[in-house]
């Protein structure tokens, strides 16, 4: 028997998050166990932070943040490059 693949979808309940939830549920196979986790729950937020989630929606598979979800998020350098903090 094939081991279950654990899928965690970190969501804030926004329309973009709901699209990702639908996508993951549509792609999930019989060996996938997909859970949608509410980022408003502090325990979920701590888990997300530990995995390196910087923005939602985000997906982790077997405890690893999916490549499409890694390295995103707000950072000071990008904001300054876009003009934030400049007259």
PyMOL commands that set and color helices and strands:
alter all, ss='L'
color gray80, all
select helices_A, chain A and resi 15-27+42-51+67-69+76-81
alter helices_A, ss='H'
color red, helices_A
select strands_A, chain A and resi 5-11+32-38+58-61+64-65
alter strands_A, ss='S'
color yellow, strands_A
deselect
rebuild
show_as cartoon
